[in-house]
Amino acid sequence: MNEPNDDELEHELRRLAAEAEPVPAELLQAAVAAFGWRDIDAEIAELVYDSLLDAEEASRVRGSPGQRLVSFAVGGITIDVEVTSGGPGRTIMGQIAPPQRARVDIRNPGDTVTVEADELGRFRSGPLPPGPVSLRLRPPPGDAGPAIVTDWLWM
């Protein structure tokens, strides 16, 4: 249990942090919007690889500076995604394994872009604004199965 002095100290530290480095309004808006995107019936795909967190320096040297690779996995399905920055936007290319058709919703707080994954599980977006992104994979019409949702990442 917190002592009264601990509560006062915490309050003062929060106040000082808010003055010195306030949270950007866009980030707060994105955090609030993320809760509206929850899909209670969806399976959550876990982040299993992120090239930004890769400790091997050699892998960063091989990759392009404007490129990020991430992989998500759930229930035997893997979603590999490559994000390429170019100018003010970025392009997302991905592949679902094992290969399968799906509708892929590329979600950000302001918009959702829906693309189709082909029979090889490949999908691609056009230019998107930078910011938080989450993917939602839905089976094509007529196919059964739950949606798959990824965590939100800042890209």
HELIX and SHEET records of a PDB file:
HELIX    1   1 PRO A    4  ALA A   20  1                                  17    
HELIX    2   2 ALA A   25  GLY A   36  1                                  12    
HELIX    3   3 SER A   51  LEU A   53  5                                   3    
HELIX    4   4 GLU A   57  ARG A   62  1                                   6    
SHEET    1   A 9 ASP A 111  ALA A 117  0                                        
SHEET    2   A 9 ALA A 102  ASN A 108 -1                                        
SHEET    3   A 9 PRO A 132  ARG A 138 -1                                        
SHEET    4   A 9 ILE A 148  THR A 150 -1                                        
SHEET    5   A 9 GLU A  43  ASP A  50  1                                        
SHEET    6   A 9 GLN A  67  VAL A  74 -1                                        
SHEET    7   A 9 ILE A  77  GLY A  86 -1                                        
SHEET    8   A 9 GLY A  89  ALA A  97 -1                                        
SHEET    9   A 9 ARG A 122  ARG A 124 -1                                        
SHEET    1   B 4 ASP A 111  ALA A 117  0                                        
SHEET    2   B 4 ALA A 102  ASN A 108 -1                                        
SHEET    3   B 4 PRO A 132  ARG A 138 -1                                        
SHEET    4   B 4 LEU A 153  TRP A 154 -1                                        
END                                                                             
